Amino acid sequence: MSIYRIRMGSRPRVENPRGNRATAAEVAALAGVSQSAVSRTFRDGSVSKPYRKRILAAAEQLGYRPNAIAQALLSRRTHILAVLMNALTNHYYPEVLPALTREAAARGLRIMLLGIDDATTVSAAVEYSLAYQVDAVIALVDLPSDDAERLAHERVPIVLYNRSSADYKATSVGCDHYAAGRTLATHVMRAGHRHVALIGGPAESVLAAERAAGFAEMLARNQDAPRLSRIAGDFGYASGRAAARTVLAMPSPPTAVVAVNDLMAIGAIDGASDHGLRVPHDVAVAGFDGIAAGNWAPYRITTMRQPLQALAAAAVDAALALIRKPDAPAERRIFACDLHVDHSTGQDRGGSACDVR
């Protein structure tokens, strides 16, 4: 039994001479309530206001903090969302993490980040998620069907972020990347470019393929379609720079270079500089995503911005809905991107409103 000494004053403090952590039973004894009332106060608040006030005052005096592990055992919920993310290849995704964290915190949830180095580490991250008994998984990487089945078997909901799967049904949240490609192509054609280079992404990236397909299809629909030169990239800065140096060395180089993400577009601007070319005076450059680095003074990229906060909110809401109703049918929420026009294509700043479909 702990011995309490209450010092007189406006906010008395109780000392525990053994240095032990205060327990719910001790809070209940000091507040003159049942231990279950203490548990309900910190679990769901289902106690009367007078009881709540007494319990919180006693908890403050004792320095009591509820045991999250014990609460998880009782409720069978950890209030943790696992986020599977590869931070090394796409600078957009590290900007997603703070948005997901804010949206989760606003709903009483916490984020556990699991970094993915390559496809071989996805299974290990899934196993880690199961070991920590997370409430749901938000995947910003491609999730193989075997891993999706393991999560489904353990009744752990999955939300796919900016991707989908043809192998299994899962709720997904993302942008209409095909439409974004079409919108950017329209902007480039309206600027009068007759030869355009398109820097693609990794062969396995559906997102990159959709953006490139939408862009190319919109160019092809024009009766007087500009010439399109394609070159491969890997989403990284160096590949964008190298690709730009290659296409701008052509006998008849393009007057516009479009990359399927902003990081490669930044590389393309520096690749143009390597040739002594000025952006946008000698060549225009555009990208996709709307990363913060694209706003830096040397670049100021025209880009198709993803509605980051709206996507994060939708992903967390989808996870929470599946936690509450695990058997709910899979759904897909698709958002439109916002065309942000800036210095790299030679036009004034502008944009169009983002909507959700």
N, C-alpha and C positions, 0 to 999 in steps of 0.2 A: 504494500500500500504506500503510495507516495504521500509525502507530508507537504502540505501547502502553507505558504506564508504569504498573506495578502498585505501589501503595503498600502497605507492610506494615501489617498489622492484622488484626482479626478478620473484617472484611468489606472486602477490598481493592477499590479502584475503579480502573478503567482509564480513562485520559484519551486522548482523540482530539484531538491538537493542531489538526487541520484543522476541527474542529467538525462533521464529516460525521456523518450517521446511521450507526450500526453496521449491518452487513449480516449476512445469514444465513451467508454464507461466512466472515466474521470470527468469528462465534460458533462455527462448526464448527471453525475452526482453533484457537481458544483451548480448546475443550472436547475436542479430539482425536477428533472424530467426523466423519461425512460430512455434507454439506449437506442431503441428503435426510432424515437423522435429525433435524436441526433443524426442517425443514419439517413432518415428521410429528408432532413434539412439540407444535407450536403449532396444527396442523390437527386432529388426531384423537387425539393422545396414544398412538399405536401404536408405542411404543418401550419398551425395558426400563427398569425403575426406576433402575438405576445410570446408564444413559445420560441418562435424563430429569433426574436430579439434577445431573449434570455440565453438561448443556445449559442448564438454568435458572440455575445458578450463573454460567455464562459470560455468559448474556444479561443478568443483573443487573449484572455487572461492566461490561459494555459499554453498558448503557442501551439494549439492543436491544428494539424493539417490532416484532412482525410487521406486514407491510404488508397491511392488510385488502383493498385493491384488488387486489393481486397474488393473494391467496388466492381472491378472488371469481373472478378470471379462470381460475384453475386448477380450482376446484370447480364453476364455473358457478352459484354461489349467493352472494348478497350477505348473507343472513341478515337481511334487512330486510322488514318488513311495512308496506305503505302503508295508512294509515287515512284514509278519506274521510269527513269530518265537517263538518256545519254547526253551528258553535258559537254562532250568533247567535240562533236561534229556540227552542232547547230547552235549558234549564239542566241537564237530566239528562245529556246527552251529554258535556259537559266533565268530569263526574264519572266517566264511563266510561273516559276516556283514561288516568288513572293506573292503573286496574285492568288495562287492556289492556297497559300498559307493564310492570307487575309480572309479569303472566303470561308475556309475551314474554321478558322478561329471564331468568325462571326456566328457560326452554327454549333459552337461547342466541341469542335473536332480539332485534332492535331495531325500534322503531316510527318510521316517518316520517309525520308528520301533514300532511295536505293539506286546508286549509280550503276549504270550498265556500260561495261567497257566494249563488249561486242556481243554477238548473238549467242555465244556459248555461255554467257553469264546470266542470261535471262532466267533459266531454270533455278539457279542458285538464289536469285533474288526472290523468286516465287516461293521457294522453300523457306527463306528467311521471313517472308511475309506471313506464311502459315505458322512458323514457330512463334512469332510474336502475336499471333491471333488478331491480326488487323481486321477492322470491320469491312474494308473494301480496298480494292486496288484500282488506281488510276494509271493507265499505261500510256506513256508517251513514246514507247518503243513497240515494235512489232512483237506480238505475243503469240508464240507457236500454239497450235491446237492442243498439244499434249499438256502444256502448262495451263491453258485455259480450262481444260478438263479437270486438272488437279484442283484448281480453285473452285470450280463448280461443284466438284465432289465434296469439298469442305464447306460448301455454301458461302463462299466469299465472293461477293459481287464484283464484277469487272466493268470499268468504264474506259473505253478506248478514246484517247485524245488525239484528234487530227489524223485519224486513220480508221480503217474498217477491216474486216476479215471476211473472206469468202468461205473459210473453212468452218466457222462456227458463228452462232448468233450472239451478239453482245451489244449492249447500249453504247453508243458512240456520240461524241460531240466534236464538231469540227467546222471548217470553212468549206465553201464551195470553190475549190481551187481551180476547177475547170473554168467556171465563170470569171474568176479573178484573172486567169490568163487571157480570156477574151477581152475583158475590160482594158487590160494593159496594152494589148495589141491594137485596140481601137485608138487609144491615146497615141501610140507610136505612129500609126498610119495618118492620123490627123495632123501630125507634125511634119508630114511630107517625106518621110524617110523611104528611100528606094532599095536599100540593101540593109538588112537587119541580121545580126548574129545572135543566136540563142545559146546560152551556156546551160546545159542540162545538169541533172543531179545524178546520184548513184542509180545504177540500173535497178536495184531492189526497192527504190523509193516510189511508192504509189503517188505520194503527194507531188513529187517533182514531175512525174509523168503526167499527172492531171494538169498541172500548170502549163507544161510545155505543149500538151495536146490542145488545150484551150487557146493558147497563143497562136499556134500554127494553124489551127482550124479557122480562126478569125481572119488571119492574113489571107488564107487560101480562098475565102469567100469573096474577097474583093476582086472585081473584074480586072483591075490593074494592080494585081498583088505584088508587093515588094519581093525582092529576092531574099530567101531565107537560108542562112548558113548555120548549121548546127555543129556544136562541139561539146564534148563531154566534160563534166566537172564532178566534184565529189562533195559539194556544199562548203568546202574550206576556202579560206582566203587565198592560199597559194594557187589552188586550181583555177580560181577566177582570174587571178593575175596572169597566170601562164596562158589561159585560154584567150584572154584579150590580146596578149602579145602575139599569139599565133594568128588570129583572124585579122588583126590590124596590120599584119605584115603581108597580107594578100595584095596582088597587083591592083585589084579594085576593092579596097577595104570597105567594110560596112560603115554607115554613118550613125548607126545605133547599135548598142550592145545591151541585151537583156539577159539577166541571170535569174535562175529560178529561186534564188534566195539573196538576201541583202549582203551577206558576208562575201559571197562571190562577186557581187556588184561592186563592193568596196575594193576588192582585189582588182576588178576590171578597170576601175578608175586609176589605180596605181599602175596597172599595165599600160594604159593609154599614156600616162606620164612617162613611162619608160621609153615610149616611141616619140616623145616630145610633143604629144598631142594634148590639147586642152579640152576639158569637159566643162560645159557642153558645146563650146565654140567649134571644135573639130569633130567631136563624136559625142553622142548622147548615151547615157547609161541609166538603166532602171533595174529594179529588183522586186522581191517579194518579202513580206513579213512585217516590216516596220520596226526593226531593232533600234535600240537607243543609239548605237554607234553610227547609224545612218544619218543621224542629225548633226554629227560633228561637222564643224566648219569646213574642213577640206573636202567633204563628200556631199552632204545635203541631198540625199538620194530620193528620186521619185520612186515610189514603191506602192505595192498593194498591202496596206496595213491590215493585220488580223486584229479583231476586237478582243484584245487579250483579257481584259477584266470580265467581259461578258462570257467568254469561253470558259474562264476559270469558274465563274459562278455557276454556269450550266453544268460543268463537270462535277462540282461538289454537290449540287442539288440532285443530279442524277444518281450519284453514289448514295446519298442519304435516302433517296426514295427507294433504292434497291435494298438498303439495309432494313428499312421498315417493311418492305414487301418483296422479299427475295424472289418470289415466283412471278413478279410482274414481267410482261413481255418486253423484249428488247426494243428500244426505240433509237432513232437517229435525229439529232438536232443539228441543223446546218445553218451556219451564219454566213452572211455576205461580207466580203472585205471592203475596205475603204481606199479608194484611189487618192493617194497623197502626192500631189505634184510639187516638185521642188527644183532646185537649181540644176541638178544633173541632167535634166532634159530641156533646160532652157526656158521653162515656163514659170509663171508666178506660182506661189503656193496656192493650193486649193484642195478640194476633196468633195466627196459625196457621202451622204449619211449612210451609216451601217444599219442593216436591218437583219431580222432573223426570219427564217422560213421554216 
